[in-house]
Amino acid sequence: MEANTLFGRPWKIAGRFDTFEAADKKRNQLSSNKNLQVKVKKQLKGFVVKTRSVEVDPPKEERKSRKKQRKEKASDR
């Protein structure tokens, strides 16, 4: 079973609306972009449209801590 690569990725707010119809119109407008996930969430006062990118960034290289770098320099001497 594959893990979802987008799990835990943050959503950005694209807009807040008083009615679902207005939020749905914005969602349909944004969903034409295939690189975005779009959703409408109901809140206490109105609705919010949220988006996030589908593209996954490559993982960053792990950097050595300064202590490890110092130890390596000391052992080379």
Secondary structure, 3 states (H helix, E strand, C coil): CCCCCCCCCCCEEEEEECCHHHHHHHHHHHCCCCCEEEEEEEECCEEEEEEEECCCCCCCCCCCCHHHHHHHHHHHC
